[in-house]
Amino acid sequence: MNMKIFQAILGVISICILLGCAELKDTGETIGEGTKDVATSIGHASRDAAKSIGKNTKKVVSDINDNSEE
């Protein structure tokens, strides 16, 4: 009888461990997706800022060249 109780307890513990692993996996995927979204947003913002700086720098250099030719 004690062996059946031990096996039942062992079964319950095993199920709890498996459910815990599934929860950890889901949590990890959620964190990973969130991190990916944040990294993408930062990358796009950096790219847009660099483009804007480049365009404005080009305009300033063009204006300086135009003024120096006059």
N, C-alpha and C positions, 0 to 999 in steps of 0.2 A: 504494500500500500504506500509506503514511504517513497518508493521509486516512482510511482505514478504521480504523486504530488510534485516530486522533484522535476520530472519530465514536463509537467504542466507549467511549473514556474519557469523552467528553462525555455519553454515555447513562448510564453508571454514576454520574457526578456528579449528573446530573439526578434519577435515582432516589433517590440518597442525600438530596438536598435535599428531595424530596417526602416521603420517610419521616420526615425530621427535622421537617418542618412538622406531620405527623400526630401525632408524639409530643408536640410542643409544644402542639398543640390539646388532646390528651387530658390533659396535665398541667394546662393552664389550666382545663379543665372540672373536674378533680378538686379543684384549689385553690378554685375558685369554689363548688363544692358544700360543701366544708368550711367556707369562710368564711360561707356562708349559714346552715349549721347552727349555727355559733358565734354569729352575730348573732341568730338566732332564740332560742337559749337565753338569751343575755344579755337580750334584750327581754322574754322571759317572766319571767325572774327579777326584772327591774326592775318589771314590772307587778305581780307577786305581792308584792314588797316594798312598793310604794306602796299596794296594797290593804290589806295588813296594818297599815301605819302609819295609814292612814285609819280603819280599823275601831277600832284601839286609841285613837286620838285622839278618836273619837266617844264611845267608852266613858268615857274620862277626863272629857270635857266633860259628859257626861250625869251622871256621878257628882258632879262639882263642882256642877252645877245642882241635883241632888237634895239635896246636903248644905247648900247655901245656902238652900234653901226651908224647911228644918227649923228 
